[in-house]
Amino acid sequence: KGELDKALQYYNMSLEIRNKLSPNSLSVANSYNNIGTIFESKGDLDKALEYHNTSLEIRNKLSPNSLTVADSYNNIGNVYSGKGEQNKALEFHNMSLEIRNQVSPK
C-alpha cells in the first residue's frame, strides 16, 4: 500500500506539471489514466472511474477512435467489473474491442 501511495503522489505531481505545460493534452490524459489505475489498485473504484472518465474525455476530444480511447474504455470496463457491474463492464469492453478492430483489423 505504501508504494501505491508514493506512486499516487508522483502521478499527481506529474499531472500538475503537465497541466501547466500543456493543458488538455494526451500527456495530461495519460496522467489521469495512471492515477485512475492507482485508485483501482487501492480499491477506490469510484475515484478510479472519475479519473478514467476524465482521461477518456480528453482522449476522445483529441484523438477519437484511437487505441488510447480503446485503452480508456477497457480500463473503465475493468473498474465496472471490479464493482460487480458486469453489464456495464461488457459494454465498455465491447466499445474498446470495436475500436481495436477498426484500427487494426485482422
MOPAC internal coordinates of N, CA, C and O (Angstrom, degrees):
PM7 1SCF
backbone

  N    0.0000 0     0.00 0     0.00 0    0    0    0
  C    1.4591 1     0.00 0     0.00 0    1    0    0
  C    1.5274 1   110.90 1     0.00 0    2    1    0
  O    1.2310 1   119.99 1   142.35 1    3    2    1
  N    1.3111 1   117.62 1   -37.65 1    3    2    1
  C    1.4556 1   121.23 1   179.83 1    5    3    2
  C    1.5138 1   112.49 1   -60.41 1    6    5    3
  O    1.2310 1   120.69 1   142.36 1    7    6    5
  N    1.3223 1   116.28 1   -37.64 1    7    6    5
  C    1.4647 1   120.04 1   179.63 1    9    7    6
  C    1.5278 1   110.71 1   -68.67 1   10    9    7
  O    1.2310 1   120.41 1   143.56 1   11   10    9
  N    1.3269 1   116.82 1   -36.44 1   11   10    9
  C    1.4641 1   119.83 1   177.61 1   13   11   10
  C    1.5237 1   110.83 1   -65.34 1   14   13   11
  O    1.2310 1   120.77 1   140.29 1   15   14   13
  N    1.3304 1   116.14 1   -39.71 1   15   14   13
  C    1.4634 1   119.55 1   178.26 1   17   15   14
  C    1.5222 1   111.25 1   -64.20 1   18   17   15
  O    1.2310 1   120.99 1   140.62 1   19   18   17
  N    1.3213 1   115.71 1   -39.38 1   19   18   17
  C    1.4695 1   120.27 1   178.44 1   21   19   18
  C    1.5323 1   110.05 1   -66.95 1   22   21   19
  O    1.2310 1   120.58 1   137.28 1   23   22   21
  N    1.3315 1   116.50 1   -42.72 1   23   22   21
  C    1.4674 1   120.72 1   178.10 1   25   23   22
  C    1.5267 1   110.02 1   -61.30 1   26   25   23
  O    1.2310 1   120.71 1   137.70 1   27   26   25
  N    1.3301 1   116.25 1   -42.30 1   27   26   25
  C    1.4660 1   120.51 1   179.06 1   29   27   26
  C    1.5255 1   110.86 1   -61.52 1   30   29   27
  O    1.2310 1   121.07 1   138.86 1   31   30   29
  N    1.3056 1   115.56 1   -41.14 1   31   30   29
  C    1.4720 1   120.70 1   178.52 1   33   31   30
  C    1.5333 1   110.39 1   -60.38 1   34   33   31
  O    1.2310 1   120.49 1   133.48 1   35   34   33
  N    1.3314 1   116.66 1   -46.52 1   35   34   33
  C    1.4634 1   120.27 1  -179.01 1   37   35   34
  C    1.5287 1   111.96 1   -68.72 1   38   37   35
  O    1.2310 1   120.08 1   140.44 1   39   38   37
  N    1.3241 1   117.44 1   -39.56 1   39   38   37
  C    1.4660 1   120.05 1   177.84 1   41   39   38
  C    1.5250 1   110.90 1   -64.24 1   42   41   39
  O    1.2310 1   120.00 1   141.65 1   43   42   41
  N    1.3264 1   117.61 1   -38.35 1   43   42   41
  C    1.4646 1   120.27 1   176.72 1   45   43   42
  C    1.5211 1   111.55 1   -65.08 1   46   45   43
  O    1.2310 1   120.46 1   141.47 1   47   46   45
  N    1.3359 1   116.72 1   -38.53 1   47   46   45
  C    1.4666 1   120.26 1   175.87 1   49   47   46
  C    1.5283 1   109.71 1   -63.44 1   50   49   47
  O    1.2310 1   120.66 1   136.85 1   51   50   49
  N    1.3141 1   116.34 1   -43.15 1   51   50   49
  C    1.4578 1   121.60 1   178.91 1   53   51   50
  C    1.5261 1   110.61 1   -61.56 1   54   53   51
  O    1.2310 1   120.52 1   136.34 1   55   54   53
  N    1.3302 1   116.61 1   -43.66 1   55   54   53
  C    1.4591 1   120.97 1   178.97 1   57   55   54
  C    1.5277 1   110.92 1   -60.26 1   58   57   55
  O    1.2310 1   120.89 1   136.47 1   59   58   57
  N    1.2998 1   115.90 1   -43.53 1   59   58   57
  C    1.4689 1   120.55 1  -179.88 1   61   59   58
  C    1.5357 1   110.98 1   -60.69 1   62   61   59
  O    1.2310 1   120.66 1   134.52 1   63   62   61
  N    1.3217 1   116.34 1   -45.48 1   63   62   61
  C    1.4711 1   121.27 1   179.91 1   65   63   62
  C    1.5264 1   110.24 1   -65.54 1   66   65   63
  O    1.2310 1   120.54 1   133.32 1   67   66   65
  N    1.3279 1   116.58 1   -46.68 1   67   66   65
  C    1.4646 1   120.42 1  -178.76 1   69   67   66
  C    1.5222 1   111.28 1   -62.70 1   70   69   67
  O    1.2310 1   120.32 1   142.15 1   71   70   69
  N    1.3320 1   116.99 1   -37.85 1   71   70   69
  C    1.4675 1   120.62 1   178.55 1   73   71   70
  C    1.5168 1   111.62 1   -63.93 1   74   73   71
  O    1.2310 1   120.51 1   145.46 1   75   74   73
  N    1.3312 1   116.62 1   -34.54 1   75   74   73
  C    1.4636 1   120.35 1   178.76 1   77   75   74
  C    1.5246 1   110.77 1   -72.84 1   78   77   75
  O    1.2310 1   120.53 1   139.32 1   79   78   77
  N    1.3293 1   116.59 1   -40.68 1   79   78   77
  C    1.4574 1   120.85 1  -176.01 1   81   79   78
  C    1.5235 1   113.00 1   -77.67 1   82   81   79
  O    1.2310 1   120.90 1   139.72 1   83   82   81
  N    1.3184 1   115.88 1   -40.28 1   83   82   81
  C    1.4604 1   119.25 1  -173.78 1   85   83   82
  C    1.5344 1   110.39 1  -155.33 1   86   85   83
  O    1.2310 1   120.98 1  -102.88 1   87   86   85
  N    1.3301 1   115.72 1    77.12 1   87   86   85
  C    1.4718 1   118.76 1  -177.62 1   89   87   86
  C    1.5287 1   112.25 1   -61.00 1   90   89   87
  O    1.2310 1   121.46 1   -33.01 1   91   90   89
  N    1.3103 1   114.81 1   146.99 1   91   90   89
  C    1.4746 1   122.19 1   179.59 1   93   91   90
  C    1.5230 1   113.57 1    55.33 1   94   93   91
  O    1.2310 1   120.87 1  -142.53 1   95   94   93
  N    1.3120 1   115.95 1    37.47 1   95   94   93
  C    1.4674 1   121.36 1   176.90 1   97   95   94
  C    1.5343 1   108.94 1  -101.76 1   98   97   95
  O    1.2310 1   121.31 1    -8.96 1   99   98   97
  N    1.3285 1   115.09 1   171.04 1   99   98   97
  C    1.4688 1   118.58 1   176.85 1  101   99   98
  C    1.5276 1   111.50 1   -63.56 1  102  101   99
  O    1.2310 1   120.17 1   149.32 1  103  102  101
  N    1.3200 1   117.29 1   -30.68 1  103  102  101
  C    1.4691 1   118.49 1   178.29 1  105  103  102
  C    1.5303 1   110.75 1   -68.00 1  106  105  103
  O    1.2310 1   120.15 1   144.63 1  107  106  105
  N    1.3253 1   117.33 1   -35.37 1  107  106  105
  C    1.4673 1   121.02 1   174.76 1  109  107  106
  C    1.5328 1   109.25 1   -65.51 1  110  109  107
  O    1.2310 1   120.48 1   136.52 1  111  110  109
  N    1.3287 1   116.69 1   -43.48 1  111  110  109
  C    1.4709 1   120.93 1   177.36 1  113  111  110
  C    1.5233 1   110.59 1   -59.08 1  114  113  111
  O    1.2310 1   120.45 1   140.32 1  115  114  113
  N    1.3366 1   116.75 1   -39.68 1  115  114  113
  C    1.4675 1   120.41 1   178.82 1  117  115  114
  C    1.5247 1   111.02 1   -64.47 1  118  117  115
  O    1.2310 1   120.43 1   141.85 1  119  118  117
  N    1.3249 1   116.78 1   -38.15 1  119  118  117
  C    1.4684 1   119.70 1   177.12 1  121  119  118
  C    1.5235 1   110.74 1   -63.40 1  122  121  119
  O    1.2310 1   120.44 1   134.61 1  123  122  121
  N    1.3317 1   116.76 1   -45.39 1  123  122  121
  C    1.4751 1   119.65 1   177.33 1  125  123  122
  C    1.5276 1   110.42 1   -59.92 1  126  125  123
  O    1.2310 1   120.50 1   139.13 1  127  126  125
  N    1.3301 1   116.64 1   -40.87 1  127  126  125
  C    1.4554 1   121.39 1   178.28 1  129  127  126
  C    1.5293 1   110.53 1   -60.75 1  130  129  127
  O    1.2310 1   120.30 1   133.02 1  131  130  129
  N    1.3263 1   117.03 1   -46.98 1  131  130  129
  C    1.4659 1   121.00 1  -178.49 1  133  131  130
  C    1.5245 1   111.31 1   -63.00 1  134  133  131
  O    1.2310 1   120.62 1   139.01 1  135  134  133
  N    1.3324 1   116.42 1   -40.99 1  135  134  133
  C    1.4596 1   120.19 1   179.07 1  137  135  134
  C    1.5332 1   109.50 1   -65.91 1  138  137  135
  O    1.2310 1   120.33 1   140.17 1  139  138  137
  N    1.3218 1   116.98 1   -39.83 1  139  138  137
  C    1.4634 1   120.33 1   176.23 1  141  139  138
  C    1.5121 1   112.35 1   -59.32 1  142  141  139
  O    1.2310 1   120.83 1   139.85 1  143  142  141
  N    1.3176 1   116.03 1   -40.15 1  143  142  141
  C    1.4641 1   120.84 1   179.20 1  145  143  142
  C    1.5275 1   110.95 1   -65.55 1  146  145  143
  O    1.2310 1   120.17 1   141.64 1  147  146  145
  N    1.3230 1   117.27 1   -38.36 1  147  146  145
  C    1.4660 1   120.63 1   177.45 1  149  147  146
  C    1.5270 1   109.71 1   -64.62 1  150  149  147
  O    1.2310 1   120.02 1   133.47 1  151  150  149
  N    1.3355 1   117.57 1   -46.53 1  151  150  149
  C    1.4660 1   119.65 1   178.72 1  153  151  150
  C    1.5218 1   111.20 1   -60.98 1  154  153  151
  O    1.2310 1   120.39 1   143.18 1  155  154  153
  N    1.3183 1   116.87 1   -36.82 1  155  154  153
  C    1.4716 1   119.88 1   176.22 1  157  155  154
  C    1.5255 1   110.29 1   -62.04 1  158  157  155
  O    1.2310 1   120.56 1   134.94 1  159  158  157
  N    1.3220 1   116.54 1   -45.06 1  159  158  157
  C    1.4719 1   120.94 1   179.17 1  161  159  158
  C    1.5196 1   112.06 1   -63.26 1  162  161  159
  O    1.2310 1   120.70 1   148.43 1  163  162  161
  N    1.3363 1   116.26 1   -31.57 1  163  162  161
  C    1.4615 1   120.84 1   179.09 1  165  163  162
  C    1.5315 1   112.07 1   -81.37 1  166  165  163
  O    1.2310 1   120.63 1   171.61 1  167  166  165
  N    1.3274 1   116.39 1    -8.39 1  167  166  165
  C    1.4569 1   120.46 1   178.86 1  169  167  166
  C    1.5211 1   114.43 1    89.21 1  170  169  167
  O    1.2310 1   120.09 1  -174.12 1  171  170  169
  N    1.3305 1   117.43 1     5.88 1  171  170  169
  C    1.4618 1   121.18 1   177.42 1  173  171  170
  C    1.5291 1   107.82 1   -92.28 1  174  173  171
  O    1.2310 1   121.20 1   -99.54 1  175  174  173
  N    1.3232 1   115.31 1    80.46 1  175  174  173
  C    1.4614 1   120.85 1  -170.23 1  177  175  174
  C    1.5258 1   113.07 1   -71.73 1  178  177  175
  O    1.2310 1   119.95 1   148.45 1  179  178  177
  N    1.3284 1   117.69 1   -31.55 1  179  178  177
  C    1.4665 1   119.31 1   177.57 1  181  179  178
  C    1.5282 1   110.42 1   -66.21 1  182  181  179
  O    1.2310 1   120.60 1   137.67 1  183  182  181
  N    1.3215 1   116.45 1   -42.33 1  183  182  181
  C    1.4623 1   120.85 1   177.69 1  185  183  182
  C    1.5358 1   109.69 1   -66.41 1  186  185  183
  O    1.2310 1   120.52 1   140.78 1  187  186  185
  N    1.3225 1   116.60 1   -39.22 1  187  186  185
  C    1.4676 1   120.77 1   177.50 1  189  187  186
  C    1.5295 1   110.50 1   -58.63 1  190  189  187
  O    1.2310 1   120.79 1   134.58 1  191  190  189
  N    1.3317 1   116.10 1   -45.42 1  191  190  189
  C    1.4705 1   120.16 1   178.66 1  193  191  190
  C    1.5173 1   111.48 1   -60.99 1  194  193  191
  O    1.2310 1   120.76 1   137.63 1  195  194  193
  N    1.3138 1   116.16 1   -42.37 1  195  194  193
  C    1.4599 1   120.87 1   179.77 1  197  195  194
  C    1.5362 1   110.69 1   -57.04 1  198  197  195
  O    1.2310 1   120.46 1   131.91 1  199  198  197
  N    1.3272 1   116.73 1   -48.09 1  199  198  197
  C    1.4677 1   120.46 1  -178.14 1  201  199  198
  C    1.5267 1   112.04 1   -71.70 1  202  201  199
  O    1.2310 1   120.05 1   140.15 1  203  202  201
  N    1.3278 1   117.51 1   -39.85 1  203  202  201
  C    1.4683 1   119.52 1   178.17 1  205  203  202
  C    1.5299 1   111.18 1   -65.45 1  206  205  203
  O    1.2310 1   120.38 1   142.42 1  207  206  205
  N    1.3248 1   116.89 1   -37.58 1  207  206  205
  C    1.4715 1   120.03 1   178.25 1  209  207  206
  C    1.5295 1   111.40 1   -66.93 1  210  209  207
  O    1.2310 1   120.34 1   142.56 1  211  210  209
  N    1.3261 1   116.96 1   -37.44 1  211  210  209
  C    1.4702 1   119.95 1   176.69 1  213  211  210
  C    1.5270 1   109.88 1   -64.77 1  214  213  211
  O    1.2310 1   120.66 1   137.00 1  215  214  213
  N    1.3182 1   116.34 1   -43.00 1  215  214  213
  C    1.4595 1   121.00 1   177.08 1  217  215  214
  C    1.5264 1   110.34 1   -59.92 1  218  217  215
  O    1.2310 1   120.60 1   134.05 1  219  218  217
  N    1.3231 1   116.45 1   -45.95 1  219  218  217
  C    1.4678 1   121.27 1   179.96 1  221  219  218
  C    1.5268 1   111.16 1   -60.45 1  222  221  219
  O    1.2310 1   120.64 1   137.08 1  223  222  221
  N    1.3096 1   116.37 1   -42.92 1  223  222  221
  C    1.4682 1   121.10 1  -179.51 1  225  223  222
  C    1.5359 1   110.98 1   -57.64 1  226  225  223
  O    1.2310 1   120.96 1   133.09 1  227  226  225
  N    1.3252 1   115.77 1   -46.91 1  227  226  225
  C    1.4720 1   120.29 1  -179.66 1  229  227  226
  C    1.5304 1   110.35 1   -67.28 1  230  229  227
  O    1.2310 1   120.89 1   133.97 1  231  230  229
  N    1.3273 1   115.90 1   -46.03 1  231  230  229
  C    1.4652 1   120.01 1  -178.96 1  233  231  230
  C    1.5239 1   111.38 1   -61.29 1  234  233  231
  O    1.2310 1   120.44 1   137.77 1  235  234  233
  N    1.3298 1   116.75 1   -42.23 1  235  234  233
  C    1.4674 1   121.11 1   179.60 1  237  235  234
  C    1.5190 1   111.70 1   -63.24 1  238  237  235
  O    1.2310 1   120.87 1   143.09 1  239  238  237
  N    1.3162 1   115.94 1   -36.91 1  239  238  237
  C    1.4579 1   121.28 1  -179.79 1  241  239  238
  C    1.5304 1   111.16 1   -68.64 1  242  241  239
  O    1.2310 1   120.41 1   138.56 1  243  242  241
  N    1.3389 1   116.83 1   -41.44 1  243  242  241
  C    1.4612 1   121.56 1  -173.76 1  245  243  242
  C    1.5214 1   114.06 1   -89.90 1  246  245  243
  O    1.2310 1   120.99 1   148.30 1  247  246  245
  N    1.3307 1   115.71 1   -31.70 1  247  246  245
  C    1.4550 1   118.74 1  -172.61 1  249  247  246
  C    1.5329 1   110.90 1  -149.53 1  250  249  247
  O    1.2310 1   120.63 1  -113.14 1  251  250  249
  N    1.3522 1   116.39 1    66.86 1  251  250  249
  C    1.4664 1   119.35 1  -176.60 1  253  251  250
  C    1.5260 1   112.12 1   -61.86 1  254  253  251
  O    1.2310 1   121.45 1   -31.49 1  255  254  253
  N    1.3051 1   114.83 1   148.51 1  255  254  253
  C    1.4737 1   121.94 1   178.80 1  257  255  254
  C    1.5240 1   113.26 1    56.21 1  258  257  255
  O    1.2310 1   120.88 1  -144.50 1  259  258  257
  N    1.3361 1   115.92 1    35.50 1  259  258  257
  C    1.4646 1   120.63 1   177.54 1  261  259  258
  C    1.5327 1   109.13 1  -105.62 1  262  261  259
  O    1.2310 1   121.45 1    -9.50 1  263  262  261
  N    1.3154 1   114.83 1   170.50 1  263  262  261
  C    1.4644 1   118.98 1   178.25 1  265  263  262
  C    1.5283 1   112.08 1   -63.43 1  266  265  263
  O    1.2310 1   119.91 1   149.90 1  267  266  265
  N    1.3298 1   117.78 1   -30.10 1  267  266  265
  C    1.4651 1   118.40 1   178.20 1  269  267  266
  C    1.5309 1   110.42 1   -68.23 1  270  269  267
  O    1.2310 1   119.96 1   144.76 1  271  270  269
  N    1.3188 1   117.67 1   -35.24 1  271  270  269
  C    1.4681 1   120.73 1   174.88 1  273  271  270
  C    1.5315 1   109.28 1   -66.04 1  274  273  271
  O    1.2310 1   120.64 1   137.85 1  275  274  273
  N    1.3325 1   116.39 1   -42.15 1  275  274  273
  C    1.4687 1   120.30 1   176.78 1  277  275  274
  C    1.5281 1   110.56 1   -59.63 1  278  277  275
  O    1.2310 1   120.49 1   139.64 1  279  278  277
  N    1.3298 1   116.66 1   -40.36 1  279  278  277
  C    1.4720 1   120.11 1   177.23 1  281  279  278
  C    1.5223 1   111.31 1   -61.25 1  282  281  279
  O    1.2310 1   120.80 1   138.11 1  283  282  281
  N    1.3337 1   116.07 1   -41.89 1  283  282  281
  C    1.4707 1   119.60 1   178.93 1  285  283  282
  C    1.5250 1   111.00 1   -62.99 1  286  285  283
  O    1.2310 1   120.61 1   134.23 1  287  286  285
  N    1.3306 1   116.45 1   -45.77 1  287  286  285
  C    1.4649 1   119.33 1   177.81 1  289  287  286
  C    1.5288 1   110.47 1   -59.04 1  290  289  287
  O    1.2310 1   120.52 1   138.26 1  291  290  289
  N    1.3134 1   116.61 1   -41.74 1  291  290  289
  C    1.4551 1   120.56 1   179.85 1  293  291  290
  C    1.5354 1   110.72 1   -63.55 1  294  293  291
  O    1.2310 1   120.35 1   135.31 1  295  294  293
  N    1.3241 1   116.93 1   -44.69 1  295  294  293
  C    1.4640 1   120.53 1  -179.91 1  297  295  294
  C    1.5241 1   111.37 1   -63.22 1  298  297  295
  O    1.2310 1   120.50 1   138.68 1  299  298  297
  N    1.3283 1   116.65 1   -41.32 1  299  298  297
  C    1.4617 1   120.31 1   177.83 1  301  299  298
  C    1.5280 1   109.83 1   -64.47 1  302  301  299
  O    1.2310 1   120.65 1   139.62 1  303  302  301
  N    1.3164 1   116.36 1   -40.38 1  303  302  301
  C    1.4721 1   120.27 1   175.76 1  305  303  302
  C    1.5124 1   111.81 1   -59.61 1  306  305  303
  O    1.2310 1   120.32 1   138.92 1  307  306  305
  N    1.3235 1   116.99 1   -41.08 1  307  306  305
  C    1.4625 1   120.72 1   178.35 1  309  307  306
  C    1.5240 1   111.63 1   -62.30 1  310  309  307
  O    1.2310 1   120.70 1   139.67 1  311  310  309
  N    1.3298 1   116.27 1   -40.33 1  311  310  309
  C    1.4677 1   120.10 1   179.58 1  313  311  310
  C    1.5283 1   110.15 1   -65.80 1  314  313  311
  O    1.2310 1   120.38 1   134.65 1  315  314  313
  N    1.3243 1   116.89 1   -45.35 1  315  314  313
  C    1.4668 1   119.30 1   178.06 1  317  315  314
  C    1.5266 1   111.11 1   -61.06 1  318  317  315
  O    1.2310 1   120.60 1   142.69 1  319  318  317
  N    1.3121 1   116.46 1   -37.31 1  319  318  317
  C    1.4627 1   119.81 1   176.53 1  321  319  318
  C    1.5303 1   110.01 1   -61.92 1  322  321  319
  O    1.2310 1   120.71 1   136.23 1  323  322  321
  N    1.3241 1   116.24 1   -43.77 1  323  322  321
  C    1.4623 1   120.90 1   177.68 1  325  323  322
  C    1.5178 1   112.97 1   -62.37 1  326  325  323
  O    1.2310 1   120.61 1   151.61 1  327  326  325
  N    1.3271 1   116.44 1   -28.39 1  327  326  325
  C    1.4630 1   121.57 1   177.84 1  329  327  326
  C    1.5262 1   111.68 1   -83.29 1  330  329  327
  O    1.2310 1   120.64 1   175.91 1  331  330  329
  N    1.3332 1   116.38 1    -4.09 1  331  330  329
  C    1.4622 1   120.43 1  -179.13 1  333  331  330
  C    1.5204 1   113.37 1    82.26 1  334  333  331
  O    1.2310 1   120.12 1  -167.81 1  335  334  333
  N    1.3234 1   117.38 1    12.19 1  335  334  333
  C    1.4654 1   121.87 1   179.76 1  337  335  334
  C    1.5286 1   108.58 1   -98.08 1  338  337  335
  O    1.2310 1   121.24 1  -104.08 1  339  338  337
  N    1.3251 1   115.23 1    75.92 1  339  338  337
  C    1.4595 1   121.21 1  -171.21 1  341  339  338
  C    1.5295 1   113.19 1   -65.77 1  342  341  339
  O    1.2310 1   119.76 1   144.69 1  343  342  341
  N    1.3216 1   118.07 1   -35.31 1  343  342  341
  C    1.4755 1   119.09 1   179.20 1  345  343  342
  C    1.5241 1   111.35 1   -64.34 1  346  345  343
  O    1.2310 1   120.59 1   136.58 1  347  346  345
  N    1.3344 1   116.48 1   -43.42 1  347  346  345
  C    1.4750 1   119.86 1   177.60 1  349  347  346
  C    1.5255 1   109.61 1   -66.18 1  350  349  347
  O    1.2310 1   120.57 1   140.04 1  351  350  349
  N    1.3246 1   116.51 1   -39.96 1  351  350  349
  C    1.4678 1   120.63 1   178.79 1  353  351  350
  C    1.5238 1   109.88 1   -58.87 1  354  353  351
  O    1.2310 1   120.77 1   133.01 1  355  354  353
  N    1.3070 1   116.13 1   -46.99 1  355  354  353
  C    1.4659 1   121.08 1  -179.23 1  357  355  354
  C    1.5262 1   111.12 1   -62.16 1  358  357  355
  O    1.2310 1   120.74 1   139.51 1  359  358  357
  N    1.3198 1   116.20 1   -40.49 1  359  358  357
  C    1.4640 1   121.02 1   178.31 1  361  359  358
  C    1.5378 1   110.88 1   -57.76 1  362  361  359
  O    1.2310 1   120.40 1   133.08 1  363  362  361
  N    1.3393 1   116.83 1   -46.92 1  363  362  361
  C    1.4652 1   120.31 1  -178.93 1  365  363  362
  C    1.5216 1   112.03 1   -72.00 1  366  365  363
  O    1.2310 1   120.08 1   143.05 1  367  366  365
  N    1.3324 1   117.46 1   -36.95 1  367  366  365
  C    1.4674 1   119.36 1   177.57 1  369  367  366
  C    1.5271 1   110.35 1   -65.31 1  370  369  367
  O    1.2310 1   120.46 1   142.76 1  371  370  369
  N    1.3316 1   116.73 1   -37.24 1  371  370  369
  C    1.4684 1   119.70 1   177.31 1  373  371  370
  C    1.5232 1   112.05 1   -65.74 1  374  373  371
  O    1.2310 1   120.13 1   140.84 1  375  374  373
  N    1.3394 1   117.35 1   -39.16 1  375  374  373
  C    1.4656 1   120.03 1   177.03 1  377  375  374
  C    1.5312 1   110.13 1   -63.00 1  378  377  375
  O    1.2310 1   120.70 1   140.04 1  379  378  377
  N    1.3238 1   116.27 1   -39.96 1  379  378  377
  C    1.4653 1   120.78 1   177.47 1  381  379  378
  C    1.5281 1   110.32 1   -62.03 1  382  381  379
  O    1.2310 1   121.06 1   132.89 1  383  382  381
  N    1.3134 1   115.59 1   -47.11 1  383  382  381
  C    1.4634 1   120.72 1  -178.75 1  385  383  382
  C    1.5258 1   111.60 1   -62.76 1  386  385  383
  O    1.2310 1   120.74 1   139.78 1  387  386  385
  N    1.3307 1   116.19 1   -40.22 1  387  386  385
  C    1.4671 1   120.30 1   179.61 1  389  387  386
  C    1.5313 1   110.99 1   -59.78 1  390  389  387
  O    1.2310 1   120.35 1   135.14 1  391  390  389
  N    1.3193 1   116.94 1   -44.86 1  391  390  389
  C    1.4708 1   120.03 1   178.51 1  393  391  390
  C    1.5128 1   110.80 1   -65.53 1  394  393  391
  O    1.2310 1   120.57 1   135.77 1  395  394  393
  N    1.3236 1   116.51 1   -44.23 1  395  394  393
  C    1.4657 1   119.71 1   179.70 1  397  395  394
  C    1.5276 1   111.17 1   -58.87 1  398  397  395
  O    1.2310 1   120.62 1   139.75 1  399  398  397
  N    1.3142 1   116.42 1   -40.25 1  399  398  397
  C    1.4748 1   120.03 1   179.01 1  401  399  398
  C    1.5257 1   111.76 1   -67.86 1  402  401  399
  O    1.2310 1   120.21 1   146.92 1  403  402  401
  N    1.3217 1   117.20 1   -33.08 1  403  402  401
  C    1.4699 1   120.82 1   177.77 1  405  403  402
  C    1.5259 1   111.37 1   -71.74 1  406  405  403
  O    1.2310 1   121.18 1   138.87 1  407  406  405
  N    1.3270 1   115.35 1   -41.13 1  407  406  405
  C    1.4700 1   120.79 1  -175.29 1  409  407  406
  C    1.5237 1   110.84 1   -73.82 1  410  409  407
  O    1.2310 1   120.77 1   137.97 1  411  410  409
  N    1.3160 1   116.14 1   -42.03 1  411  410  409
  C    1.4689 1   119.25 1  -179.20 1  413  411  410
  C    1.5226 1   110.26 1  -137.64 1  414  413  411
  O    1.2310 1   120.79 1  -104.84 1  415  414  413
  N    1.3457 1   116.09 1    75.16 1  415  414  413
  C    1.4709 1   119.68 1   179.91 1  417  415  414
  C    1.5176 1   111.25 1   -66.10 1  418  417  415
  O    1.2310 1   121.65 1   -27.33 1  419  418  417
  N    1.3189 1   114.45 1   152.67 1  419  418  417
  C    1.4748 1   118.30 1  -179.73 1  421  419  418
  C    1.5031 1   111.18 1   -79.57 1  422  421  419
  O    1.2310 1   120.10 1   180.00 1  423  422  421

